[in-house]
Amino acid sequence: MPVSKKEISDCPLDAALSIVDGRWKGTILWRLSEQPMRTSELRRSIPGITERMLIRHLKDLVADGILIRLEESSIPPCVRYTISPYGWTLVPPLEALCAWGRKHLQKVTSKVH
């Protein structure tokens, strides 16, 4: 039986994947691993993502403790996102998953051509 989004699975893999599920969360983390960014900078750096989806994923990642939302008291208000110390522990597994994805893409594209 599937586990709802509000429940935490007993399976460590399911627990880990629940953090990065969604079309764009991996890409958001990848961009922020380069440097902290404002919402608008993130949106410009990820072609195809809607502002609504970006905001939703950012809120999820902040709620999960993966990102930190930094509000600067300026006019106009400026919000930056950065990876939390806990979130940095997720970067090495994402790098390994990315390496596997590259190999998988090579395999898939070599079958097509």
All heavy atoms as an XYZ file, in Angstrom:
901
protein
N       0.840     -1.169      0.000
C       0.000      0.000      0.000
C       0.894      1.245      0.000
O       1.849      1.335      0.753
C      -0.890     -0.012      1.242
C      -1.708      1.237      1.344
S      -2.789      1.459      2.789
C      -3.209     -0.123      3.342
N       0.610      2.215     -0.857
C       1.444      3.413     -0.901
C       1.357      4.211      0.389
O       0.333      4.222      1.056
C       0.873      4.217     -2.075
C      -0.372      3.555     -2.500
C      -0.468      2.232     -1.819
N       2.441      4.855      0.695
C       2.510      5.696      1.891
C       2.119      7.103      1.475
O       2.573      7.605      0.450
C       3.949      5.684      2.466
C       4.061      6.625      3.640
C       4.347      4.282      2.846
N       1.271      7.744      2.275
C       0.878      9.106      1.934
C       2.060     10.038      2.144
O       3.006      9.716      2.858
C      -0.314      9.558      2.784
O       0.116      9.962      4.060
N       1.984     11.207      1.555
C       3.060     12.189      1.657
C       3.302     12.617      3.106
O       4.378     13.029      3.455
C       2.726     13.425      0.838
C       2.833     13.222     -0.620
C       4.258     13.246     -0.988
C       4.424     13.765     -2.385
N       5.805     13.822     -2.733
N       2.270     12.525      3.943
C       2.402     12.974      5.323
C       3.025     11.922      6.220
O       3.475     12.223      7.302
C       1.047     13.404      5.853
C       0.546     14.625      5.098
C      -0.767     15.097      5.596
C      -1.145     16.290      4.725
N      -2.353     16.854      4.867
N       3.030     10.681      5.775
C       3.613      9.607      6.569
C       5.059      9.395      6.158
O       5.424      9.613      5.016
C       2.862      8.295      6.332
C       1.432      8.301      6.799
C       0.742      6.989      6.481
O       1.347      5.923      6.698
O      -0.385      7.044      5.981
N       5.874      8.955      7.101
C       7.254      8.617      6.791
C       7.329      7.102      6.672
O       6.913      6.376      7.574
C       8.226      9.130      7.865
C       8.205     10.660      7.879
C       9.638      8.616      7.610
C       9.072     11.278      8.948
N       7.838      6.645      5.560
C       7.966      5.215      5.322
C       9.065      4.636      6.201
O      10.032      5.305      6.542
C       8.311      4.986      3.847
O       8.655      3.641      3.625
N       8.914      3.366      6.545
C       9.965      2.665      7.282
C      11.149      2.329      6.387
O      12.229      2.016      6.866
C       9.417      1.362      7.885
C       8.436      1.633      9.016
O       8.502      2.721      9.616
O       7.609      0.746      9.302
N      10.941      2.383      5.089
C      12.001      2.056      4.126
C      12.927      3.270      3.967
O      12.480      4.353      3.589
C      11.392      1.692      2.779
S      12.622      1.462      1.483
N      14.232      3.111      4.248
C      15.156      4.247      4.122
C      15.190      4.833      2.708
O      15.313      6.051      2.550
C      16.514      3.649      4.493
C      16.207      2.429      5.280
C      14.887      1.925      4.767
N      15.073      3.999      1.697
C      15.089      4.503      0.319
C      13.860      5.365      0.053
O      13.965      6.448     -0.532
C      15.175      3.343     -0.677
C      15.332      3.747     -2.136
C      16.565      4.610     -2.345
C      15.397      2.506     -3.009
N      12.689      4.902      0.487
C      11.473      5.702      0.317
C      11.587      7.028      1.068
O      11.161      8.075      0.566
C      10.244      4.944      0.812
C       9.821      3.829     -0.127
O      10.297      3.805     -1.284
O       9.019      2.973      0.300
N      12.146      6.975      2.282
C      12.307      8.199      3.076
C      13.211      9.194      2.350
O      12.912     10.391      2.296
C      12.869      7.865      4.453
N      14.294      8.712      1.773
C      15.222      9.594      1.047
C      14.577     10.138     -0.218
O      14.665     11.336     -0.502
C      16.503      8.830      0.703
N      13.927      9.261     -0.976
C      13.323      9.699     -2.231
C      12.161     10.658     -2.008
O      11.882     11.498     -2.864
C      12.888      8.499     -3.067
C      14.036      7.660     -3.624
C      13.496      6.429     -4.364
C      14.942      8.474     -4.533
N      11.490     10.556     -0.865
C      10.378     11.468     -0.597
C      10.857     12.913     -0.492
O      10.099     13.839     -0.748
C       9.647     11.063      0.683
O      10.427     11.359      1.823
N      12.117     13.110     -0.144
C      12.673     14.465     -0.037
C      12.922     15.061     -1.417
O      12.696     16.239     -1.653
C      13.991     14.467      0.769
C      13.753     13.969      2.187
C      14.650     15.848      0.775
C      12.783     14.794      2.997
N      13.390     14.260     -2.349
C      13.751     14.788     -3.671
C      12.738     14.408     -4.749
O      13.022     14.569     -5.929
C      15.174     14.342     -4.093
C      16.210     14.982     -3.210
C      15.299     12.840     -4.107
N      11.559     13.902     -4.326
C      10.557     13.580     -5.327
C      10.064     14.867     -5.972
O      10.185     15.941     -5.423
C       9.400     12.775     -4.733
C       8.512     13.612     -3.824
O       8.959     14.667     -3.355
O       7.381     13.201     -3.568
N       9.551     14.745     -7.135
C       9.098     15.927     -7.859
C      10.044     16.212     -9.002
O      11.238     15.933     -8.933
N       9.520     16.742    -10.031
C      10.262     16.958    -11.278
C      11.478     17.866    -11.118
O      12.488     17.684    -11.771
C       9.279     17.527    -12.310
C       9.861     18.097    -13.561
C      10.452     17.008    -14.443
N      10.971     17.542    -15.675
C      12.205     18.005    -15.844
N      13.048     18.021    -14.835
N      12.603     18.463    -17.014
N      11.410     18.844    -10.207
C      12.431     19.888    -10.193
C      13.312     19.947     -8.956
O      14.264     20.717     -8.919
C      11.736     21.251    -10.349
C      10.932     21.346    -11.593
C       9.566     21.274    -11.695
C      11.409     21.515    -12.921
N       9.183     21.394    -13.003
C      10.297     21.550    -13.786
C      12.681     21.650    -13.473
C      10.417     21.710    -15.151
C      12.791     21.808    -14.849
C      11.673     21.839    -15.669
N      13.024     19.190     -7.919
C      13.776     19.342     -6.670
C      15.264     19.049     -6.833
O      16.102     19.758     -6.284
C      13.184     18.478     -5.564
C      11.886     19.030     -5.026
C      11.379     18.196     -3.881
C      10.070     18.721     -3.352
N       9.537     17.875     -2.283
N      15.595     18.029     -7.586
C      17.003     17.731     -7.827
C      17.708     18.870     -8.534
O      18.835     19.244     -8.186
N      17.043     19.451     -9.524
C      17.623     20.567    -10.272
C      17.797     21.789     -9.373
O      18.820     22.476     -9.438
C      16.733     20.916    -11.485
O      16.550     19.737    -12.267
C      17.356     22.000    -12.336
N      16.816     22.052     -8.532
C      16.913     23.181     -7.597
C      18.121     22.987     -6.678
O      18.929     23.911     -6.502
C      15.615     23.312     -6.772
C      14.464     23.770     -7.666
C      15.810     24.268     -5.594
C      13.088     23.637     -7.037
N      18.270     21.799     -6.135
C      19.407     21.528     -5.254
C      20.727     21.646     -6.003
O      21.717     22.150     -5.469
C      19.266     20.152     -4.612
C      18.167     20.061     -3.561
C      17.900     18.621     -3.188
C      18.551     20.872     -2.337
N      20.754     21.164     -7.231
C      21.969     21.240     -8.040
C      22.376     22.696     -8.253
O      23.545     23.059     -8.112
C      21.724     20.533     -9.371
C      22.978     20.206    -10.086
C      23.537     20.856    -11.147
C      23.862     19.120     -9.794
N      24.694     20.254    -11.524
C      24.920     19.179    -10.709
C      23.851     18.111     -8.842
C      25.960     18.266    -10.697
C      24.879     17.196     -8.841
C      25.919     17.291     -9.767
N      21.404     23.550     -8.588
C      21.700     24.972     -8.802
C      22.187     25.629     -7.505
O      23.135     26.414     -7.514
C      20.466     25.716     -9.312
C      19.989     25.275    -10.651
C      20.910     25.784    -11.738
N      20.291     25.569    -13.030
C      20.799     24.797    -13.977
N      21.952     24.184    -13.772
N      20.193     24.643    -15.116
N      21.535     25.307     -6.397
C      21.920     25.930     -5.127
C      23.224     25.387     -4.577
O      23.846     26.011     -3.721
C      20.796     25.772     -4.101
C      19.541     26.606     -4.394
C      18.433     26.270     -3.413
C      19.860     28.096     -4.360
N      23.661     24.237     -5.083
C      24.958     23.718     -4.634
C      26.100     24.566     -5.203
O      27.209     24.532     -4.688
C      25.131     22.248     -5.038
O      25.325     22.119     -6.427
N      25.809     25.333     -6.236
C      26.812     26.226     -6.825
C      26.924     27.524     -6.032
O      28.007     28.060     -5.859
C      26.446     26.519     -8.282
C      26.464     25.274     -9.151
C      25.854     25.483    -10.529
O      25.294     26.579    -10.800
O      25.933     24.549    -11.330
N      25.765     28.038     -5.570
C      25.740     29.284     -4.810
C      24.326     29.556     -4.318
O      23.368     29.081     -4.914
C      26.197     30.465     -5.666
C      25.254     30.767     -6.813
C      25.772     31.869     -7.710
O      26.909     32.285     -7.602
N      24.937     32.347     -8.606
N      24.185     30.329     -3.221
C      22.839     30.751     -2.806
C      22.231     31.607     -3.918
O      22.951     32.305     -4.644
C      23.089     31.588     -1.557
C      24.435     31.154     -1.058
C      25.210     30.778     -2.292
N      20.914     31.531     -4.050
C      20.252     32.290     -5.114
C      18.925     32.856     -4.645
O      18.270     32.290     -3.773
C      19.984     31.394     -6.326
C      21.196     30.879     -7.021
S      20.714     29.764     -8.372
C      21.487     30.573     -9.725
N      18.551     33.963     -5.301
C      17.224     34.524     -5.104
C      16.236     33.701     -5.917
O      16.610     33.002     -6.863
C      17.209     35.978     -5.551
C      18.070     36.839     -4.661
C      18.190     38.268     -5.104
N      16.998     38.780     -5.760
C      17.021     39.767     -6.637
N      18.147     40.328     -6.989
N      15.904     40.190     -7.181
N      14.972     33.807     -5.563
C      13.929     33.059     -6.260
C      13.959     33.349     -7.762
O      13.898     32.430     -8.583
C      12.538     33.399     -5.685
O      12.588     33.285     -4.269
C      11.470     32.481     -6.230
N      14.067     34.602     -8.116
C      14.064     34.976     -9.539
C      15.297     34.419    -10.269
O      15.202     34.002    -11.426
C      13.992     36.495     -9.707
O      15.090     37.115     -9.067
N      16.448     34.395     -9.595
C      17.655     33.825    -10.201
C      17.479     32.329    -10.441
O      17.859     31.810    -11.496
C      18.870     34.036     -9.296
C      19.288     35.478     -9.134
C      20.368     35.643     -8.066
O      20.274     35.039     -6.981
O      21.318     36.398     -8.346
N      16.899     31.651     -9.461
C      16.641     30.220     -9.607
C      15.714     29.971    -10.792
O      15.954     29.088    -11.607
C      15.998     29.658     -8.339
C      16.916     29.063     -7.307
C      16.166     28.787     -6.020
C      17.568     27.806     -7.819
N      14.652     30.739    -10.862
C      13.670     30.539    -11.935
C      14.317     30.731    -13.300
O      14.081     29.953    -14.216
C      12.495     31.491    -11.773
C      11.457     31.259    -12.862
C      10.057     31.447    -12.352
N       9.102     31.012    -13.327
C       8.689     31.755    -14.354
N       9.169     32.962    -14.535
N       7.788     31.276    -15.191
N      15.142     31.737    -13.446
C      15.827     31.970    -14.731
C      16.821     30.859    -15.053
O      17.073     30.567    -16.219
C      16.541     33.325    -14.713
C      15.616     34.497    -14.918
C      16.384     35.782    -15.187
N      17.332     36.126    -14.121
C      17.044     36.869    -13.071
N      15.831     37.365    -12.905
N      17.964     37.139    -12.168
N      17.386     30.234    -14.025
C      18.405     29.204    -14.259
C      17.807     27.825    -14.542
O      18.542     26.904    -14.887
C      19.355     29.118    -13.054
O      18.736     28.476    -11.963
N      16.485     27.701    -14.409
C      15.823     26.415    -14.640
C      14.741     26.603    -15.699
O      13.568     26.865    -15.377
C      15.209     25.852    -13.332
C      16.262     25.781    -12.227
C      14.588     24.481    -13.580
C      15.709     25.435    -10.858
N      15.104     26.484    -16.965
C      14.111     26.653    -18.030
C      12.984     25.625    -17.888
O      13.225     24.468    -17.591
C      14.902     26.397    -19.313
C      16.333     26.575    -18.939
C      16.431     26.195    -17.485
N      11.771     26.097    -18.045
C      10.633     25.191    -18.022
C       9.891     25.134    -16.703
O       8.746     24.697    -16.650
N      10.510     25.563    -15.607
C       9.824     25.512    -14.315
C       8.915     26.726    -14.187
O       9.279     27.833    -14.598
C      10.812     25.436    -13.122
C      10.078     25.069    -11.837
C      11.591     26.721    -12.973
C      10.986     24.716    -10.674
N       7.719     26.513    -13.660
C       6.821     27.640    -13.414
C       7.144     28.235    -12.048
O       7.697     27.564    -11.179
C       5.346     27.193    -13.433
O       5.133     26.283    -12.353
C       4.977     26.544    -14.762
N       6.781     29.481    -11.875
C       7.032     30.128    -10.586
C       6.266     29.414     -9.474
O       6.789     29.218     -8.377
C       6.640     31.601    -10.637
C       7.012     32.310     -9.364
C       7.199     33.803     -9.545
O       7.213     34.285    -10.681
O       7.345     34.461     -8.517
N       5.054     28.994     -9.770
C       4.238     28.287     -8.775
C       4.921     26.995     -8.314
O       4.983     26.698     -7.126
C       2.868     27.983     -9.381
C       1.955     27.267     -8.450
C       0.595     27.075     -9.092
N      -0.273     26.361     -8.190
C      -1.127     25.443     -8.549
N      -1.252     25.124     -9.816
N      -1.871     24.837     -7.670
N       5.436     26.228     -9.270
C       6.091     24.965     -8.930
C       7.397     25.218     -8.178
O       7.722     24.511     -7.226
C       6.364     24.155    -10.200
C       6.843     22.756     -9.926
S       5.751     21.754     -8.885
C       4.288     21.641     -9.866
N       8.144     26.238     -8.579
C       9.386     26.578     -7.893
C       9.104     26.921     -6.431
O       9.749     26.390     -5.522
C      10.083     27.751     -8.587
C      11.344     28.272     -7.896
C      12.419     27.196     -7.807
C      11.871     29.504     -8.610
N       8.126     27.781     -6.200
C       7.780     28.190     -4.835
C       7.342     26.981     -4.019
O       7.749     26.818     -2.862
C       6.673     29.268     -4.844
C       7.148     30.528     -5.563
C       6.199     29.579     -3.435
C       8.326     31.224     -4.934
N       6.553     26.117     -4.612
C       6.079     24.918     -3.906
C       7.245     24.028     -3.483
O       7.333     23.582     -2.344
C       5.122     24.158     -4.814
C       4.526     22.945     -4.181
C       3.434     22.418     -5.073
N       3.342     20.988     -4.952
C       2.739     20.208     -5.797
N       2.195     20.710     -6.889
N       2.678     18.922     -5.604
N       8.163     23.774     -4.428
C       9.318     22.929     -4.113
C      10.232     23.596     -3.084
O      10.759     22.926     -2.189
C      10.108     22.590     -5.375
C       9.458     21.564     -6.241
N       8.709     20.517     -5.762
C       9.456     21.424     -7.586
C       8.283     19.765     -6.754
N       8.718     20.310     -7.880
N      10.426     24.907     -3.196
C      11.257     25.608     -2.219
C      10.651     25.500     -0.817
O      11.369     25.229      0.156
C      11.430     27.079     -2.615
C      12.322     27.342     -3.835
C      12.210     28.799     -4.264
C      13.762     26.945     -3.560
N       9.340     25.671     -0.708
C       8.677     25.540      0.593
C       8.847     24.136      1.160
O       9.111     23.965      2.353
C       7.189     25.883      0.470
C       6.918     27.358      0.360
C       5.426     27.628      0.270
C       5.161     29.123      0.175
N       3.722     29.427      0.081
N       8.695     23.118      0.300
C       8.871     21.727      0.748
C      10.285     21.494      1.265
O      10.484     20.888      2.319
C       8.606     20.739     -0.398
C       7.149     20.619     -0.774
O       6.277     21.111     -0.020
O       6.874     20.034     -1.847
N      11.278     21.968      0.510
C      12.674     21.744      0.876
C      13.052     22.498      2.155
O      13.855     22.013      2.952
C      13.596     22.106     -0.293
C      13.498     21.153     -1.490
C      14.130     21.766     -2.736
C      14.133     19.809     -1.169
N      12.466     23.672      2.357
C      12.688     24.413      3.599
C      12.034     23.653      4.757
O      12.647     23.457      5.823
C      12.143     25.860      3.498
C      12.098     26.530      4.865
C      12.993     26.686      2.533
N      10.799     23.188      4.554
C      10.082     22.455      5.608
C      10.814     21.166      5.991
O      10.804     20.766      7.162
C       8.663     22.136      5.150
N      11.492     20.540      5.021
C      12.234     19.311      5.282
C      13.619     19.574      5.861
O      14.357     18.637      6.164
C      12.369     18.482      4.004
C      11.046     17.868      3.570
O      10.208     17.560      4.451
O      10.842     17.685      2.356
N      13.991     20.848      5.996
C      15.289     21.189      6.583
C      16.448     21.094      5.610
O      17.608     21.170      6.010
N      16.147     20.968      4.318
C      17.189     20.836      3.291
C      17.701     22.218      2.864
O      18.879     22.382      2.582
C      16.657     20.064      2.070
C      16.108     18.694      2.495
C      17.709     19.938      0.990
C      17.122     17.795      3.186
N      16.805     23.187      2.814
C      17.176     24.554      2.436
C      16.912     25.505      3.587
O      16.093     25.233      4.466
C      16.351     25.030      1.237
C      16.508     24.294     -0.077
C      15.647     24.973     -1.145
C      17.953     24.215     -0.509
N      17.612     26.632      3.537
C      17.379     27.742      4.461
C      16.895     28.919      3.639
O      17.485     29.242      2.596
C      18.665     28.123      5.220
C      19.150     26.949      6.066
C      18.422     29.361      6.086
C      20.537     27.174      6.669
N      15.822     29.536      4.099
C      15.268     30.725      3.441
C      15.777     31.936      4.205
O      15.501     32.093      5.401
C      13.743     30.668      3.478
C      13.057     31.801      2.772
C      11.538     31.601      2.877
N      10.828     32.508      2.016
C      10.378     33.705      2.362
N      10.583     34.152      3.600
N       9.728     34.457      1.505
N      16.540     32.776      3.528
C      17.131     33.960      4.157
C      16.417     35.203      3.648
O      16.450     35.490      2.451
C      18.618     34.055      3.807
C      19.478     32.839      4.161
C      20.833     32.921      3.485
C      19.631     32.753      5.661
N      15.767     35.921      4.558
C      15.087     37.157      4.195
C      15.973     38.333      4.553
O      16.379     38.471      5.712
C      13.759     37.286      4.930
C      12.700     36.341      4.440
C      11.357     36.605      5.107
O      10.890     37.765      5.081
O      10.813     35.645      5.649
N      16.281     39.151      3.582
C      17.070     40.352      3.825
C      16.113     41.523      3.966
O      15.204     41.683      3.153
C      18.045     40.584      2.667
C      19.058     39.470      2.517
C      19.942     39.636      1.283
O      19.912     40.712      0.656
O      20.633     38.678      0.941
N      16.305     42.325      4.988
C      15.421     43.473      5.173
C      15.913     44.610      4.290
O      16.774     45.391      4.652
C      15.384     43.889      6.641
O      16.689     44.154      7.097
N      15.360     44.628      3.121
C      15.710     45.661      2.148
C      14.438     46.037      1.399
O      13.413     45.383      1.519
C      16.777     45.141      1.175
O      16.279     44.031      0.459
N      14.532     47.082      0.634
C      13.397     47.493     -0.184
C      13.869     47.490     -1.629
O      14.804     48.205     -1.967
C      12.888     48.890      0.221
C      12.405     48.850      1.672
C      11.792     49.347     -0.715
C      11.984     50.172      2.233
N      13.289     46.682     -2.495
C      12.252     45.681     -2.209
C      12.833     44.508     -1.419
O      14.045     44.302     -1.402
C      11.802     45.230     -3.603
C      12.985     45.461     -4.472
C      13.703     46.661     -3.898
N      11.942     43.743     -0.769
C      12.416     42.606      0.022
C      13.189     41.618     -0.847
O      12.846     41.396     -2.004
C      11.142     41.957      0.556
C      10.063     42.961      0.342
C      10.510     43.867     -0.748
N      14.224     41.056     -0.289
C      15.061     40.106     -1.024
C      15.109     38.797     -0.238
O      15.411     38.796      0.954
C      16.466     40.673     -1.186
S      17.581     39.599     -2.069
N      14.775     37.708     -0.904
C      14.811     36.392     -0.284
C      15.822     35.548     -1.040
O      15.789     35.471     -2.269
C      13.419     35.714     -0.313
C      13.487     34.304      0.238
C      12.409     36.544      0.454
N      16.733     34.944     -0.306
C      17.717     34.029     -0.888
C      17.511     32.654     -0.285
O      17.088     32.529      0.863
C      19.136     34.483     -0.594
C      19.549     35.724     -1.304
C      21.044     35.971     -1.152
N      21.386     37.285     -1.641
C      21.548     37.580     -2.928
N      21.429     36.663     -3.824
N      21.862     38.804     -3.297
N      17.854     31.662     -1.080
C      17.819     30.281     -0.595
C      19.222     29.721     -0.641
O      19.990     29.995     -1.574
C      16.883     29.432     -1.464
C      15.444     29.794     -1.267
C      14.840     30.782     -2.035
C      14.683     29.169     -0.288
C      13.520     31.134     -1.839
C      13.355     29.518     -0.085
C      12.789     30.494     -0.858
O      11.478     30.838     -0.662
N      19.547     28.961      0.387
C      20.843     28.308      0.454
C      20.635     26.905      1.027
O      19.634     26.648      1.697
C      21.836     29.127      1.310
O      23.125     28.553      1.225
C      21.407     29.180      2.767
N      21.557     26.031      0.757
C      21.462     24.671      1.277
C      21.895     24.690      2.744
O      22.921     25.293      3.092
C      22.332     23.705      0.452
C      21.827     23.670     -1.000
C      22.317     22.307      1.060
C      22.655     22.792     -1.927
N      21.109     24.045      3.585
C      21.424     23.968      5.013
C      22.583     22.993      5.234
O      22.892     22.184      4.352
C      20.195     23.474      5.787
O      19.961     22.102      5.502
N      23.213     23.034      6.397
C      24.247     22.029      6.685
C      23.704     20.596      6.533
O      24.375     19.726      5.988
C      24.647     22.334      8.132
C      24.394     23.812      8.269
C      23.141     24.061      7.449
N      22.479     20.377      6.995
C      21.853     19.056      6.831
C      21.633     18.748      5.349
O      21.853     17.630      4.891
C      20.527     19.013      7.598
C      19.788     17.713      7.463
C      20.330     16.527      7.935
C      18.533     17.671      6.858
C      19.650     15.329      7.818
C      17.851     16.483      6.734
C      18.407     15.313      7.216
O      17.729     14.127      7.090
N      21.213     19.748      4.583
C      20.990     19.573      3.153
C      22.260     19.196      2.401
O      22.221     18.447      1.423
N      23.408     19.712      2.873
C      24.679     19.374      2.218
C      24.983     17.876      2.310
O      25.704     17.344      1.474
C      25.835     20.197      2.786
C      25.885     21.573      2.186
C      25.550     22.745      2.782
C      26.255     21.908      0.846
N      25.691     23.788      1.900
C      26.130     23.303      0.698
C      26.682     21.167     -0.258
C      26.403     23.977     -0.481
C      26.968     21.833     -1.441
C      26.831     23.219     -1.547
N      24.414     17.197      3.312
C      24.630     15.750      3.408
C      23.909     15.007      2.292
O      24.209     13.839      2.034
C      24.183     15.186      4.779
O      22.753     15.298      4.910
C      24.878     15.896      5.920
N      22.973     15.676      1.630
C      22.234     15.075      0.518
C      22.962     15.235     -0.817
O      22.710     14.499     -1.767
C      20.842     15.718      0.440
C      19.856     15.214     -0.587
C      19.606     13.718     -0.414
C      18.545     15.985     -0.469
N      23.890     16.173     -0.902
C      24.569     16.459     -2.172
C      25.382     15.265     -2.685
O      25.261     14.911     -3.859
C      25.413     17.755     -2.072
C      26.254     17.958     -3.312
C      24.482     18.956     -1.853
N      26.205     14.585     -1.874
C      26.945     13.429     -2.410
C      26.043     12.323     -2.983
O      26.318     11.828     -4.085
C      27.778     12.932     -1.223
C      27.958     14.151     -0.373
C      26.660     14.910     -0.508
N      24.943     11.945     -2.310
C      24.070     10.956     -2.947
C      23.452     11.464     -4.253
O      23.277     10.696     -5.204
C      22.976     10.687     -1.899
C      23.562     11.102     -0.609
C      24.543     12.201     -0.916
N      23.144     12.758     -4.318
C      22.607     13.310     -5.563
C      23.654     13.280     -6.674
O      23.328     13.025     -7.838
C      22.104     14.746     -5.360
C      20.804     14.897     -4.595
C      20.477     16.369     -4.411
C      19.664     14.175     -5.285
N      24.916     13.538     -6.328
C      25.993     13.465     -7.320
C      26.125     12.034     -7.842
O      26.297     11.819     -9.045
C      27.310     13.947     -6.727
C      27.342     15.441     -6.506
C      28.569     15.917     -5.738
O      29.230     15.095     -5.058
O      28.858     17.122     -5.810
N      26.026     11.048     -6.952
C      26.102      9.640     -7.373
C      24.909      9.287     -8.257
O      25.066      8.600     -9.274
C      26.152      8.722     -6.149
N      23.730      9.775     -7.906
C      22.545      9.517     -8.715
C      22.670     10.178    -10.083
O      22.286      9.600    -11.108
C      21.305     10.029     -7.977
C      19.956      9.612     -8.505
C      19.821      8.093     -8.536
C      18.854     10.213     -7.642
N      23.246     11.355    -10.121
C      23.472     12.062    -11.388
C      24.440     11.280    -12.271
O      24.224     11.142    -13.479
C      23.998     13.463    -11.102
S      24.169     14.487    -12.563
N      25.505     10.749    -11.681
C      26.469      9.944    -12.447
C      25.780      8.711    -13.026
O      25.995      8.352    -14.186
C      27.646      9.539    -11.557
N      24.934      8.071    -12.230
C      24.192      6.917    -12.720
C      23.251      7.341    -13.856
O      23.123      6.652    -14.862
C      23.388      6.263    -11.588
C      22.696      5.023    -12.045
C      23.200      3.767    -12.035
C      21.386      4.924    -12.607
N      22.273      2.891    -12.558
C      21.150      3.574    -12.913
C      20.383      5.861    -12.879
C      19.964      3.125    -13.474
C      19.197      5.414    -13.434
C      18.995      4.071    -13.733
N      22.611      8.497    -13.689
C      21.709      9.012    -14.721
C      22.423      9.255    -16.043
O      21.875      8.981    -17.120
N      23.649      9.775    -15.981
C      24.425      9.971    -17.222
C      24.659      8.644    -17.931
O      24.505      8.545    -19.153
C      25.763     10.621    -16.900
C      25.688     12.092    -16.649
C      27.088     12.713    -16.554
N      26.979     14.054    -16.039
C      27.232     14.397    -14.777
N      27.620     13.497    -13.899
N      27.100     15.644    -14.392
N      25.043      7.617    -17.162
C      25.266      6.291    -17.761
C      23.973      5.738    -18.343
O      23.966      5.158    -19.428
C      25.821      5.323    -16.712
C      27.233      5.627    -16.304
C      27.706      4.663    -15.225
C      29.085      5.056    -14.732
N      29.525      4.218    -13.620
N      22.892      5.939    -17.635
C      21.600      5.453    -18.112
C      21.203      6.161    -19.409
O      20.730      5.520    -20.349
C      20.526      5.657    -17.042
C      19.173      5.216    -17.463
N      18.854      3.895    -17.680
C      18.056      5.927    -17.743
C      17.595      3.804    -18.067
N      17.088      5.029    -18.104
N      21.409      7.475    -19.456
C      21.092      8.222    -20.678
C      21.927      7.735    -21.859
O      21.428      7.623    -22.982
C      21.306      9.726    -20.465
C      20.237     10.428    -19.636
C      20.673     11.865    -19.334
C      18.903     10.409    -20.343
N      23.204      7.441    -21.612
C      24.058      6.917    -22.684
C      23.519      5.576    -23.168
O      23.478      5.311    -24.365
C      25.497      6.751    -22.197
C      26.210      8.067    -22.029
C      27.601      7.889    -21.422
O      27.918      6.831    -20.858
N      28.415      8.925    -21.507
N      23.114      4.736    -22.250
C      22.569      3.434    -22.601
C      21.283      3.589    -23.430
O      21.127      2.931    -24.455
C      22.284      2.619    -21.338
C      21.702      1.264    -21.597
C      21.395      0.552    -20.303
C      20.733     -0.780    -20.636
N      20.094     -1.387    -19.509
N      20.416      4.441    -22.971
C      19.130      4.645    -23.663
C      19.341      5.246    -25.036
O      18.738      4.809    -26.015
C      18.188      5.526    -22.795
C      16.961      5.950    -23.563
C      17.803      4.787    -21.526
N      20.205      6.270    -25.126
C      20.414      6.916    -26.422
C      21.190      6.024    -27.389
O      20.995      6.129    -28.588
C      21.131      8.276    -26.266
O      22.357      8.085    -25.577
C      20.258      9.260    -25.536
N      22.023      5.129    -26.875
C      22.747      4.233    -27.781
C      21.799      3.186    -28.379
O      22.022      2.708    -29.486
C      23.913      3.538    -27.065
O      23.436      2.632    -26.095
N      20.720      2.849    -27.682
C      19.720      1.925    -28.222
C      18.909      2.567    -29.318
O      18.489      1.930    -30.247
C      18.787      1.432    -27.107
C      19.379      0.435    -26.195
C      18.344     -0.032    -25.201
C      18.905     -1.078    -24.263
N      17.894     -1.537    -23.295
N      18.664      3.888    -29.168
C      17.830      4.626    -30.113
C      18.576      4.829    -31.430
O      18.003      4.766    -32.507
C      17.368      5.977    -29.523
C      16.643      6.798    -30.551
C      16.500      5.728    -28.301
N      19.861      5.082    -31.363
C      20.641      5.401    -32.579
C      21.236      4.199    -33.174
O      21.757      3.331    -32.973
C      21.713      6.447    -32.260
C      21.119      7.742    -31.849
N      21.277      8.257    -30.591
C      20.325      8.606    -32.497
C      20.640      9.404    -30.485
N      20.049      9.628    -31.639
